[in-house]
Amino acid sequence: MAGTGAGGVVVRPFEYLIPDSVDEAIAMRLEHGDRSRFIAGGTELVVMMKAGKLEADYVIELSRLAPLRFIRPADGGLSIGPLSTHAELERSPLVQGPSTMALAEASASIREPQVKNLGTIGGNIAFAVPSADTAPPLLTFDALLTLRGPQGERTIPISEFFVAPYRTALGPAEMLVEIRLPDMGPHFGSAFCKVGRHRNLGLTIVSVAASVKLEAGVIARARVAMGVAAPTPRRVVEAEALLLGERPAPAAFREAGRLVAHAAAPRARSIRGSPEYKREVLPALTVRALGLAVARAQNHTERDEG
Ligand SMILES: Cc1cc2nc3c(=O)[nH]c(=O)nc-3n(C[C@H](O)[C@H](O)[C@H](O)COP(=O)(O)OP(=O)(O)OC[C@H]3O[C@@H](n4cnc5c(N)ncnc54)[C@H](O)[C@@H]3O)c2cc1C
């Protein structure tokens, strides 16, 4: 297969492989190594191949593998298959509960309808760009990722997944097969807030996700994560520590926002926004995300989950 990409660039011919099972897909990747790539929705991969920034001799189709497409309750939390699209996550009653609303909001924030319908959560995080919108919410849930490879399965916390831009903990021929969101119990709420461009496909300039667990009116667990503000999506543990044991109040949220801006290490030459601009808006985004997360936690009982 070959084609002409943006600016008349000819995409180098490649072979399109259609496995019947997850294990066959992994075997194909093992056989062809670095010369092959999985493709899910293709909204990252195809763009990169057309731009001549990425080449592959073999493209291994995942989107027909039904066992990778699910959103279901699991042990009080949620289990999400990597082929779940942003449109499915945005609309799922299971994801729209107060606990996991940040994830629904992150998927909903993607503006292009085609990208929402084709783009998957697996491709979003496996590509490991700093702007992956679902990454900050997943970091605030302490999500667990199951990776399957030729030697079997292993599960790692998402905090260990992002190694560098475009680099993850996925080993050779490993595939992301499940994203698990643990049970956080009642009075847990989350939110995702971002600033995006009005033009240029609505690219994310910077984002913040927050999740909060309340016990007796006090913050018993807090997570704050930022996107497009550092080489990889990452938590800001300084802000989380500050919030722990506090009663939710604007002054504490503002101080957390200050710590988030301080922890940011944005790229100097980004098409998305200057480091100065990002540091300027991060405190306000943090205050907003924390305020929403706390409001959801305050109104959240077990019955609220979808
Ligand atoms: C116009 C446009 C607008 C966009 N806007 C946004 C936005 O607002 N926010 C945002 O976050 N993203 C955005 N994106 C980026 C992209 O659409 C998303 O990241 C999407 O979720 C990628 O998923 P995919 O299934 O299309 O990935 P693919 O392109 O199929 O794959 C991406 C990478 O992940 C690997 N991969 C895929 N699935 C797996 C798996 N299960 N295991 C291991 N590796 C895997 C592939 O090999 C490939 O290297 C945009 C893209 C475009 C073109």
The ligand as an SDF file (V2000), in Angstrom:
LIG
                    3D

 53 58  0  0  0  0  0  0  0  0999 V2000
   -6.9830   16.9500   13.7920 C   0  0  0  0  0  0  0  0  0  0  0  0
   -6.5380   16.2480   15.0450 C   0  0  0  0  0  0  0  0  0  0  0  0
   -6.9150   16.7560   16.2810 C   0  0  0  0  0  0  0  0  0  0  0  0
   -6.5080   16.1170   17.4440 C   0  0  0  0  0  0  0  0  0  0  0  0
   -6.8920   16.6490   18.6470 N   0  0  0  0  0  0  0  0  0  0  0  0
   -6.5030   16.0380   19.7850 C   0  0  0  0  0  0  0  0  0  0  0  0
   -6.8640   16.5880   21.0620 C   0  0  0  0  0  0  0  0  0  0  0  0
   -7.5480   17.6190   21.1710 O   0  0  0  0  0  0  0  0  0  0  0  0
   -6.4360   15.9320   22.1850 N   0  0  0  0  0  0  0  0  0  0  0  0
   -5.6830   14.7910   22.1220 C   0  0  0  0  0  0  0  0  0  0  0  0
   -5.3230   14.2520   23.1600 O   0  0  0  0  0  0  0  0  0  0  0  0
   -5.3090   14.2650   20.9370 N   0  0  0  0  0  0  0  0  0  0  0  0
   -5.6950   14.8500   19.7750 C   0  0  0  0  0  0  0  0  0  0  0  0
   -5.3060   14.3220   18.5780 N   0  0  0  0  0  0  0  0  0  0  0  0
   -4.3980   13.1650   18.5640 C   0  0  0  0  0  0  0  0  0  0  0  0
   -5.0600   11.7680   18.3690 C   0  0  0  0  0  0  0  0  0  0  0  0
   -6.2220   11.8280   17.6670 O   0  0  0  0  0  0  0  0  0  0  0  0
   -5.3450   11.0540   19.6810 C   0  0  0  0  0  0  0  0  0  0  0  0
   -4.1770   10.9540   20.4110 O   0  0  0  0  0  0  0  0  0  0  0  0
   -5.9580    9.6530   19.4940 C   0  0  0  0  0  0  0  0  0  0  0  0
   -6.4860    9.2330   20.7120 O   0  0  0  0  0  0  0  0  0  0  0  0
   -4.9330    8.6250   18.9960 C   0  0  0  0  0  0  0  0  0  0  0  0
   -5.5590    7.3620   18.9420 O   0  0  0  0  0  0  0  0  0  0  0  0
   -5.5090    6.4610   17.6510 P   0  0  0  0  0  0  0  0  0  0  0  0
   -6.2830    5.2310   17.9730 O   0  0  0  0  0  0  0  0  0  0  0  0
   -5.9340    7.1990   16.4570 O   0  0  0  0  0  0  0  0  0  0  0  0
   -3.9490    6.1530   17.5740 O   0  0  0  0  0  0  0  0  0  0  0  0
   -3.1160    5.5430   16.3530 P   0  0  0  0  0  0  0  0  0  0  0  0
   -2.7470    6.6250   15.4220 O   0  0  0  0  0  0  0  0  0  0  0  0
   -3.7970    4.3490   15.7900 O   0  0  0  0  0  0  0  0  0  0  0  0
   -1.8200    5.0410   17.1450 O   0  0  0  0  0  0  0  0  0  0  0  0
   -0.9590    5.9620   17.8000 C   0  0  0  0  0  0  0  0  0  0  0  0
    0.2420    5.1810   18.3380 C   0  0  0  0  0  0  0  0  0  0  0  0
   -0.1460    4.3360   19.4000 O   0  0  0  0  0  0  0  0  0  0  0  0
    0.2130    2.9820   19.1130 C   0  0  0  0  0  0  0  0  0  0  0  0
   -0.8810    2.1570   19.6460 N   0  0  0  0  0  0  0  0  0  0  0  0
   -2.1990    2.3050   19.4170 C   0  0  0  0  0  0  0  0  0  0  0  0
   -2.8920    1.4330   20.1620 N   0  0  0  0  0  0  0  0  0  0  0  0
   -1.9870    0.7120   20.8720 C   0  0  0  0  0  0  0  0  0  0  0  0
   -2.0940   -0.3430   21.8300 C   0  0  0  0  0  0  0  0  0  0  0  0
   -3.2810   -0.8490   22.2390 N   0  0  0  0  0  0  0  0  0  0  0  0
   -0.9470   -0.8330   22.3570 N   0  0  0  0  0  0  0  0  0  0  0  0
    0.2610   -0.3400   21.9890 C   0  0  0  0  0  0  0  0  0  0  0  0
    0.4200    0.6610   21.0960 N   0  0  0  0  0  0  0  0  0  0  0  0
   -0.6960    1.1690   20.5450 C   0  0  0  0  0  0  0  0  0  0  0  0
    0.3770    2.9050   17.6080 C   0  0  0  0  0  0  0  0  0  0  0  0
    1.2910    1.9050   17.2370 O   0  0  0  0  0  0  0  0  0  0  0  0
    0.9120    4.2910   17.2960 C   0  0  0  0  0  0  0  0  0  0  0  0
    2.3120    4.3360   17.5100 O   0  0  0  0  0  0  0  0  0  0  0  0
   -5.7060   14.9430   17.3800 C   0  0  0  0  0  0  0  0  0  0  0  0
   -5.3440   14.4270   16.1270 C   0  0  0  0  0  0  0  0  0  0  0  0
   -5.7460   15.0640   14.9760 C   0  0  0  0  0  0  0  0  0  0  0  0
   -5.3470   14.4910   13.6540 C   0  0  0  0  0  0  0  0  0  0  0  0
  1  2  1  0
  2  3  1  0
  2 52  2  0
  3  4  2  0
  4  5  1  0
  4 50  1  0
  5  6  2  0
  6  7  1  0
  6 13  1  0
  7  8  2  0
  7  9  1  0
  9 10  1  0
 10 11  2  0
 10 12  1  0
 12 13  2  0
 13 14  1  0
 14 15  1  0
 14 50  1  0
 15 16  1  0
 16 17  1  0
 16 18  1  0
 18 19  1  0
 18 20  1  0
 20 21  1  0
 20 22  1  0
 22 23  1  0
 23 24  1  0
 24 25  2  0
 24 26  1  0
 24 27  1  0
 27 28  1  0
 28 29  2  0
 28 30  1  0
 28 31  1  0
 31 32  1  0
 32 33  1  0
 33 34  1  0
 33 48  1  0
 34 35  1  0
 35 36  1  0
 35 46  1  0
 36 37  1  0
 36 45  1  0
 37 38  2  0
 38 39  1  0
 39 40  1  0
 39 45  2  0
 40 41  1  0
 40 42  2  0
 42 43  1  0
 43 44  2  0
 44 45  1  0
 46 47  1  0
 46 48  1  0
 48 49  1  0
 50 51  2  0
 51 52  1  0
 52 53  1  0
M  END
$$$$
